[in-house]
Every structure is written in C-alpha cells, then in structure tokens.
C-alpha cells in the first residue's frame, strides 16, 4: 500500500474512533518503572482491569523485588481478573528481571534526564521487551512519540487494510507516527485500544463491527475470514505439535530398543569370553538365556573345584605343621641331654683338679715332734673329710668356679708366708 492511501485510512480511523468511543481519562503520573509494569498488564487487556491488577500487586507485595522473585503461577493467581493472566504474569516477571540485570536497581527516573536514544537503546537490548511495552514506555515514561500497538490493535489494522500481513507479523505499522501528530498520540492510542480489546473479548461486538465498517467497507467480513483462518491455523498448529510429539515418542522408543539390543550383545560377548564353547556355523545357535545358564553352571563347577583344592591345601599344611612340631621337640630333647652331659663332665674335671692340688698345697714340715705330728695329722684329716662331705652334698660347680676357688687358696698361702728381714750388707 502506498503512503498516501495509508495516511487517508489512518485519518478515517481517527475520526471513527472519536465518533464511536469516548476519550479515556488521562493516565496518572507514575515512575518510569511503574509505566513499564503497567504496560505489561495493559497489553491485550482493558485499562480498568490493568489498573486493578497493578493495585493488587502494590497491595499484596512489599516491593517490586519481591514481585520479581515470586513464581509465575503465584503472580497469575493474583492477576486472575485479567483475560490471559499467565502471559501477563510472565511478561511482568521477565521485564522486572531484565531491568534488574540491566540497572541493578528499580529506580529508573534518571533515564528521563538522559538522551532519548540512549535510554531507548537500553530498553531495546532487553530480550523480554515486547514492541507494545517499549512504545508505551517511550510515549508515557520518556516523553517520546511512539504509538503502542498490541496484538488486538494489529488485528484492527490488518482488517481495515492499513497494515499488511508481513507488517502485522513484524508488529509495526510504518507511517503511523507521521500520520498521527505527537500531541494526539496518547489520545489516539487510548481510543484505538478500546475497540481492539472489545473485539478480542467478543468478536461479534456490534459497536466494534460498525466501527470497522465505517473505516472500510467489508472490514467485518475480513474479520470473519481472518477468524476462520486463525481457527484453521490453530488446528494446524495443534495437529503439527501432536505429530511432532508422536514422532519424538517413536524416536525415543527406537533409541531405547537399540540400546537394549546393544546391551544384550555385549552380555553375550562377555559370556562367550568367559568360557562358552564356539558353536559350529551349521549347528543352530543357542539363545542368550541358555548360554547364560550354561555359563553360570560352568562358573559354579569351577568354584567347587577351587574350594576342593583349597581344602586339600589346608590339610597338607596341617601335616607339615605337625611334622615341624615333632622335629622341634626332638631337637629340644637332644639339646637338653647335651647340656646335662656337659655339666657332669665339668663337675668331674673340677673334682679332679681339687684332688691334685690339695696335697701339694698342704705339705708337712720336715721335722716335728710326735705329739705335734699327730695333731697335725688330725688337723689335715679333718678338712679332708669336710671337703669330701661338701663335694658330695654341695651342687656341682663349673670349671670357672673351681678355678676361682684355686686362685683364692693360693692367695691365702702367699699371705701366710713369713717375711724375713734381710741383713744389711
């Protein structure tokens, strides 16, 4: 469509809006953040319900950060009066999250003092920002010229011929801001929003139908055709989604079957490696269950053999231990006998040494009187008897003890000798 024809249709649209609908009251002054949140609720919804939803949010929650961390289902319950509360709650939560990630604050009034292009660029960079919310923020919050067009208003533009199908899909009507001046932009957007929401809620609304016919004849029939194509498109979309789910289910089942076959093949290979016999190609192959049973029986037989070997090994070890104990006992008896024999030889040697040394140590003097000789003989006989008694009663001494005793006796003899004084020369 040419720009002149589009501009003529837009002027007709303005006149029809003023004729069939009343001018809405001016929007109250709000912070920039509240304008953004109100736009999330106002999209495809009447102004009264959007005001009610915003008031509920302000009443039920402490601040907007609490709304940001609330779940979508809970927000949808609070906004249950809206036509599509789930979508509104999702838009609201996503916009709050995007604003918080961009500015780390909910105070956005400083953007009003900045350049309009920079502020708009910051909002455009948010992934959750819709064209309607962005245009509403520019028009009401930043003081720019941008007319917000939501889905329901785009249907009016499409049916009346102001916008084409491709432009409607893009979400913008080219030349709209040029045809509608900035001074009348807020009024035009508020008036256009009323019939658009009425047709969305009730496609057979008489006031809205007459409004469409006043702009372009046959617009009502275009609306019916569009609704029928929309229903057909919805059915096509549902059928396509159903087919996609069925195909995905079949693919998942096929993948599961392939995985099961691969696992069974791996198990068969492992059982064959453990000891299953290779069957001839001419003979029919056994099933996996039979092969598994045979492998289990074979493993059980091998386990029994291993146990028997272990038992035999334990018996042989016991016999070896008994033999070793007997050998050790024999050795101990031999060592004890040898010790006793050595002790007896030691004692006999010590006794022989004493008998040889005793007469040499006690020599009688050369000349003595008869009485003195008798006394001395009695004295000598007495210690001999005592020596015999002590040798018979006392325990047998070792060779070392006998040597010590001999040394002590020799020392005593040396000390008993009389020292003679030498005469001087």
C-alpha angles and dihedrals in degrees: 000000000000121000093244094054090046092050090051091052091049091053089050088050091054093050093047092050093053090046099050103029137047124239111260119234117267116272114252120248110269136170116268092254093054090051089057093048093046090052089055089057096039095056107111090349136098120261093242093056091045091053090049092050093050091050091052092052092050090048100045099042131057097222141341093269089063088052089051094056094044119104122255093241092055092048090048089054091053091047094045092129092067119094093241104019095169094058092043091051091049092050092047095049094044093048091050091049093049092049092049092050091048101044104013086223141067095225104099101157091105088072090069089069094049129081112291094229094054093048092048090048091055092053093044090056091064111101095212094053114117124205092246094052092046093050091047091051091049093047102041105021106034099028095239130138111257125126113218114229119186130185096277093048090048089056089058090049091049096047094047091049097245092119130033127227093260092049091048090052089051091052097231135096110214115226095017095117091048093051094046114053121228093247091060098036097098092047093047092050093049092049094046091050093062101062091037093058091042091056091046092052095040118012090194096058107143097210092051092046093053089047090056093048091051091059099045129354113245093027091122091055089047088054092053091048091049091050091051092049089047091054090047090048091050090051091049091050092049092048091048092050090048091051091048091052091048091049091048090050092051091048091050091050091048091050091049091051091050091050091050092050091049091051093049091049091052091050092051091050092050093050090049091052093051093063113296114145120248110246121222117256091238093054118078112257120242123243123259093252093053092047091050091050092050092049091050092051090049092051091050091053091050090050091053091050090050091051092050090050091050091051092050090048091052091052093051091049090052092052091049091051092051091050091050091051091052092050091050091052091051092050092049091052091049093050092049092051092049090050093053091048092051090050092053093049091049092054093047091052092050091050092051091050092052092050092052096047100043099072093044093053096050107051117167119237117261100244126024136152122259096255092045091049092053092048092049092048090052090048091051094047092051097059090044090057092046089049091052091049093048092048091052097044102032120079119263112272127214127247091259092057091049091052091051092051091050090051093052091050092052090051092053091051091051092052093049092060114106116241113228122208116235118232116243115256 
